[in-house]
Amino acid sequence: MAQMAKKQAPACAFLKNLGFCLDKKPHQMERLLLKSLTAECRARLEYVWAMRNAGLATGLEQYLIPQELRQAALLFSFDWPRTVASLEWLDQIVSQSNYKSIVEMGCGPAFLLKYLLDRHPGIKIQGVDTAENLIRIGTELCESPLIADDYLNAEPDDIYEFVICNFGFDLPKFAPSSTPHSEATCAGASYCLGCSNDFKLQRTSFSMT
């Protein structure tokens, strides 16, 4: 008797439904992404990758290129295992803590926010990102207006219980913590309480209640 296929994990199924490639090699994902772009955007992305591979740039400009959901999903597919782990971990935290409102700094195309919306109907979400193209995609995906701005300067539209940053934490924009390091845990993961508290003080606009 043929062995029954394992049921796909919710996070994997969610990403696959958005257009993520979970079973392709990097060079195959590159071809799919380039094929999905216009000639102009394809040339821009190839230039960004060439500069990155030569060590002359960070490659962050690649996130300004996707103009639709499928393109964004393909671009973020290169890091899909970490994305799955992040979705599952933060879903677990929200489930255990019963948060009713969440804001994500550096939300990109809002894949995480959409996942949490699907898993926790009725939760209030907001996202902030400097990439206007990704904010447009995320706003349509979540059916809720997100904020296109630098999260150090963005004007909040409300107060949120839980502030998260899964992608796009621009550490150089924050002053280094002067508090002695100490270890704490959140949902089984370790982090430095001193650094976390110092970053929180620097980012007061979207404060936790």
GIRA-V398530 format. One record per backbone hydrogen bond with DSSP energy under -1.0 kcal/mol. NH is the residue of the N-H (numbers start at 1). CO is the residue of the C=O. If there is no record, write none. Layout:
BEGIN
nh: {NH;NH}
co: {CO;CO}
END
This chain:
BEGIN
nh: {13;14;15;16;17;18;20;29;30;31;32;33;34;35;36;37;42;43;44;45;46;47;48;49;50;51;52;53;54;55;56;62;63;64;65;72;73;74;75;76;79;80;83;84;85;86;87;88;89;90;91;92;93;94;95;96;97;98;102;103;104;105;106;107;110;114;115;116;117;118;119;120;123;124;126;128;129;132;135;136;137;138;139;140;141;142;143;144;147;149;153;154;162;164;170;171;173;174;184;186;189;191;193;196;197;198;199;200;201;202;203}
co: {9;10;11;12;13;14;15;25;26;27;28;29;30;31;32;34;38;39;40;41;42;43;44;45;46;47;48;49;50;52;51;59;60;61;62;68;69;70;71;72;76;77;79;80;81;82;83;84;85;86;87;88;89;90;91;92;93;94;124;162;126;164;128;128;107;110;111;112;113;114;115;116;120;100;102;104;147;130;131;132;133;134;135;136;137;138;139;139;127;129;150;150;101;103;168;169;170;171;191;189;186;184;182;192;193;194;195;196;197;198;199}
END
